[in-house]
Amino acid sequence: MTLNHGVSIVPEMARKTDTSDRRLYRSFSGEKPTRTVAMMWNSYRFQSKAVKTLMEHVRLLSNKTSSTTKQRKA
C-alpha cells in the first residue's frame, strides 16, 4: 500500500493505531461492510481458562451482533 499501488479494506481499529502519513483512509458511505468471525478447536485438546473465557466472550458478542443484524433487516 505504501508504494501507491492498490486498495485495501481494513477495520477502523487499524486506522486508529496507524501513525504514518503515507496512507490515506476513507470510510464507506451507506451500509458498512460486515465480516464473520469463526472459532475452531480440537475438542480432545486441553483448553485453558483464557481460551474458555475468549470463547464465551465471542459467543456473547455473536449473540448481540446477530440480534442487532436481525433488527436492521426487519
Buried (B, 14 or more C-beta within 10 A) or exposed (E): EEEEEEEEEEEEEEEEEEEEEEEEEEEEEEEEEEEEEEEEEEEEEEEEEEEEEEEEEEEEEBEEEEEEEEEEEE
